[in-house]
């Protein structure tokens, strides 16, 4: 049977349209096969290929895999190597996700399921709409908040609930993000050997940033000392990052004192933005350091250009006395 085809622009492969579902339904050994939608292993592999082609991070791919696996387990049943579900199954599953998880996780489910449905030729894809409400994190992060987090980690270390190297890795990584404004995902993409400790700067290439825009970030003398001590004491593999997302998130899941406090790795970047404003730092330079879009900022886009040394001078004027330890 020859079925209509169309091009999937993201990766250039060809997939069948709704005729694909008609074909698979004829192969189902169930009552009322026309009420079912069918997903195959090939559909799932093509979805993962799409993300591979985009060059997403390992943690991003794991997130996609988790969401798709969860959907297949909770909302479908297997029938001769294919996953089948009804519209009722999908509605019940999405209701459960929306009631049990955060709006951002629900939106991710909608996004990835729509991609999978389009690949599988399931016409429900266009009916799925992510909620428009924004889940804004209003957490305020101060120097004292981060100091309290460090004291908590130190107390866990003293009680032998944090190994020496893990404690040093955790604090160094968290403070590096706090004073540089890097995202957790960006930290994970930077090998230690690419951190210019002597000059207190990190050049982020296009494949290392979320926005695919290269930029340079800086860090304080205190964090410079922490990095030197960590490398000298623990001799980590410099071809690997200072810390991965999993290494930074795991303590917040495994250790109840950390689980019950407000800060998470993502809040270090939020601290940078808030502290920069509290210290009256230049707003345009803040955008450049954080990698914010300057598409609609005429001043930043066309006029306010700076050398790396000029950016670092501006950074040091704002954050030169910023310290968390001692």
N, C-alpha and C positions, 0 to 999 in steps of 0.2 A: 504493500500500500504506500503510495507516494503522498507525503504530507506537505502542506505549505511550510515555507521556511522564511526566516527573516534574520537580519544581522544584529547581533548583540554588540553595541558600540564599545562597551568598556574594554573588551578583550578581543573583539574581532571574530569570535567563533560563531557558528550558526546553530540555532536551536529551533525546535518545532513550535508552532503557535498552538492555538487551542486544539487543533486536530490531534496533537500529541496526547492530550487527555482522553479524547475519544478512543484512540488506539489502545491505550493502557486499560481503560475501563472494560474493553472487550476481553481482556486477558484475566480479569479478576474473577475469582471463584467465590463470590459472595452474592447474597440476595440484593436486589436493587443496586447494581453496580453504578448506575448513572448518578447516584447521589454522592458518590465518593470522588475525592481528588487524590491524585497519585503523585508521589515523589520517589524518584529512583536514586540509587547510589551515584549514578552518573550526574544527575542534577546537583547533588551535594558536592561532588568533586569539582564540577564546573564553577560552583559558587566560590569554593576555596581557591581555585585557580585564578579567579578574578581578583581576589585580594592579594594573592602572590604576585600577580602582574602589576598591581599598584605599588608594590614594595612596602606594604604596611609592616609595622613592628611585630615582633614575636608575640608580645602581650596582646596586641590588637587581634591577631589571628586566633589566639587562645580565647579571647572574648567572643569572637564569632562562633568558634567551635562549641563553646559552652552554651550559647543561646540556641543554636541549631540542635544540638544534642538534647537539650532540655525540652524543646518543642517536640522532637520526634518521640521522646520517652513519655511525655505527659499527654500529648494530643493526638498521637497516631497509633495505629497498630500495624504490625507487619503482616504482609500477605505475599508469600512466595517471593521474598527478596525485595518487595516494594513497600513503601510506607503509605498508608491510606488514612484519610480523615474526611469528615463531613463538615459542612459549614457550621453545624451545631458544635462540633468538637472545637473548631477554631474559636468561636465566640466564647465558649466556656473557658478555654485556655487563656485568651486575652483578658477576660474579666478577672481571672485568678491572678495574672501577672500585675494587672493594674491595681488590684486591691492589696497585693502582698509586697510589692516592691516600689522603688522610687520612680518618679516620673521619667527620669533620665534612662533608667533601665528599661522601662516600658517603651520609650521611644526607640531605643536600640533594637528591641524585639521587632517592632514594626518595620524599621529600616531593613534589617537583615532578612526578615521573612518575605518582605516585598521583593527583594532581590532574588531570593530562592524561588518564589512563585513565578516570577517572570521567566526565569531560566526553565522552569518546569512547564511553562505554558498554561499556568493556572490563572484564570481571568479574575480571581479575587484580588490580585495585586493592586489594581486601581481603586479598589474599595477600601483599602486600609489607609487610614489617615492618622498620623501621629498627633497627639494633643498639642495645642498651641501654647498652653500655659508654660511659663518659664519657671524652672526650679532654681531660683537664685539663692546661692549660699551667702547669707548675710553675716557670716562669722567675722568678727573683728579680732585681729591677731596683733599682739604687742610684744615688745622685747621681753616683758615679764612673763607672758604666756609661754614663750619659747624657753626661757630660763626654767620655768616650772616643769616643763616637759623634760628638760635635761636632768634636773634634779630627780625626777621620777625614774628616769632610766638609770641614773647613778645608784639609786636605792635598790633597784632590781639587780644591778651589777654586784653591789655589796652583798646581797643575799644570794648570790650565785645563780641568779635567774637570767643573767646576761653574761655570755662569755666575753673575755677581754676583747678579742678582735671584733666580735659582733657589736659590742658597745661602742668601740672606737669607730667602726665603719658607719654605724647608724647615726651617731652624733655628727661626724664629719660630713656625711652626705646630706643630712637635714640642714645643717648650717650653710653648706655650699649652695643649696637651692635657695635658702632664705636671703642670702646676701647677693646672689647673682640674678635671681628672678627666673631661673630655668624651670621648665616643666619637669615632672618626674620622668616622663617618657623621653625627654631630651637627655637627661642625666644617664639614662640606661643605654643610650646610643653612643656615648663618648668613652672610648678607651682611656684609661688612666694616662697612657703615654701621650695623649693629645691635649692634656691639661698643661698649660704653660705655667708651672708653679712659680718659677723665678720672676716672671713678669705679671703674675696674678691675672691672667686672662685665658679665656677659652674661645676658640674660633669654632662656631657651629656651621657645618656645611649644609647644603640644601637637603641632603638625605637624612640629616640629624634633627631637623626642626619640624614642628607640626605644620607650619605654614609653607614649607619648602622654600623659605627665604633665608639665605645665609646671614649670620650676624655674629657679633662678638660680645661676650659678656665678661664681667670682671668679678673679683672677690676680694675680701678684706685681708689685711695682714694676719688677723687672728685665724682665719680659715687657711691661709697659706701655711701657717705653723702646724695646724692640725693635719693637713695633707702630708707635709714633710714627716711629721711624727708617725702617721699611720703607715706610710710606705717604708720608713726606716725600721719600724718596730715589727710589722707583720709581713713585710715583703710580699705583697699581693702580685698576682699576674698583671703586668701593666698593659697587656693586650685586652684585658677585660675592663668593664666599667667599674667605677668606684662601688656602685651598688645597683642592683636590679630593682624593678618595681616589686617583684615578689619578696625580695629580701627586706624591703622597707615596709611593706604592708603586713608581712607575717606577724611581727611582734604585736600589732594592734589586734590581731585575731587570737593569738595564743596567750597573751598575758593580760589578765583581767584589769590590772591597774591602768594599763594603757588603753584598753578597750573602752573604759568609762570616762576618758577625758576627751575634750573637744577637738584637739588638733590631729590632723592626718598629714601625710607627706604633701598632698596637694595644697595645703594651707601655707606652705613655705613661700610659694610664689605669690600668694595673696598677701602675705606679710610684706614682701618686697614692695609691692605696689602701694600698700597702705603706709608703710614707713617712709617711702620716698616722698609721698604727699605730706606726711606729717613734718618732714624736714624741709619742705618747700623746694623740692627738687624740680628741675625744668621738665614740663609735661612732654615736650617733644622728644627729649632725650630718653625719658622713661619709655616711650613707645618704641624707640629704637632698641633699647636694651632688652625689653620684654618681647620684642618681635611682634608687636601689635600691627594691625593693618594701617598703612598710611595712605591708602588709595584715595580717600576723600579729604585728606589733610593737605591742602595746597602748600602750606608752609614747609611741612616735612618732606613732601614729595618733590618739590621743585627748588626750594631755597635753603632749608636748614640741613646742610651737609657737613659732616665732621670727619676728621681723620680719627683713627683708632686712639692715638695719643690724646687728642682733644676730648674724646668720649671718656677716656679713663680719667683725665683730669677732672672732668665734670662729675664723674662717679665718686672720685676720692673726696671732693669737696662736700658731698652729701653724706657719704658713708664712712669717712676716714676714722671716726671715733666709735663706730658701731662694734660693740663687743657683747658676748653672752657668757663667757667663762671668766673665772677668777674675780 
